[in-house]
């Protein structure tokens, strides 16, 4: 049950937004100001080479995770039972695929676009 004994799937999205947004917005505001204020443990952690690479490949992860989750859901819908923890293996595969897509599709595509835009000028 969510609010006023109403099942969660029946709660209006606007109602959820009005209740939830004021709760976490100040915390995220404080987090952003803290991270932007200078050198902290969090900023040094977020500037680690692997974390930066994952951040740069986030669009490829956004695209590739749909395929991984669709395959997982389709196999589950036909009755294939997965061992516990398979979700983390699928997530790991999606991360690996996104890094490959970033290195071999996204970066060369960006370089190609820069090259043709300079040729036009």
Number of C-alpha atoms within 10 A of each C-alpha: 10 11 12 7 7 10 10 11 9 10 14 9 10 9 10 13 11 10 12 11 10 10 11 10 11 11 10 11 10 11 13 11 10 14 15 11 10 10 10 12 10 11 14 11 12 14 12 10 10 11 12 13 14 17 13 17 22 16 14 22 21 13 13 19 18 12 12 16 15 11 13 16 12 11 13 12 10 8 8 11 9 11 7 7 8 11 14 10 10 16 16 12 15 22 20 16 18 25 20 14 18 21 16 11 13 18 14 12 13 10 11 12 12 11 11 10 10 9 8 6 5
